[in-house]
């Protein structure tokens, strides 16, 4: 009887054991981590921390560049599945010699972003057996952002959300971007009117920002080395309305092409910055 019970226990464990997943994509990885099913391997771990703004759990192995993963190390780790996005489909033939490859497609410009992120979250939940966690992540992300919305006053300026590429050029995020999706749920207005690329941003010179002097500028870190110092010496920068008013916001890193965890994080850091500066202004008055 004991032998039978032990055998059944081992069978049950093997059936329900979490799959060993390697991810080349940070959005998929952050979602897996939020589902309590972190990947065993991830590309560019240090850069993930810098751009996503979160550490990876202990035990996640760095497998090198997203575009050129360490195939020998990946084979040694023996994942059950490798997940990626269409950006890296050229690697599929090589990766398939190690493990089955599953491709996740989202950020399609012909569809609203938020439902795409929900669909991706549910699909990852099914792949990992974490369906309940997936539904909780979807539900809690919506509720969390709705609660943050209540902290904001109704008289907010339109926002221009940017990331610096160098001291003269920024990515500016419009419709279809993760930042815009979070802002919509917070009841905030995105001042950028232009049609963006498939990822929801345009690359523009900082002189373009001068057309929106009534808007509040939001800078998302990280900034390239030396940019802050160059901006201090830039006459054009100091002529921008938001800079002159002193209401520019600088936010910690949030992955601009992320999933629900990044959307939630962006809402948190944005509202925190906005409410902190409002309280400071009241104190000064």
Protein Blocks (a to p, Z undefined) as FASTA:
>chain_A
ZZmmmmmmmmmmmmmpccddddfbfklmmmmmmnopacfbdehkllmmmmnopacdehia
cebjfklccfklmmmnopabdcddfklmmmmmmmmmmoccddddehifkbcfklmmmmmm
mmmmmmnopmmmmmmmmmmmmmmmmmmmmmpcfkbccddddddfblmbccdddehiaklm
mmmmnopacfblbdcdfkopacddfklmmmmmmbccdddddddehklmmmmmpmklmmpm
klmnopaccdddddfkbcfklmmmmmmmmmmmmmmmmmmmmmmZZ
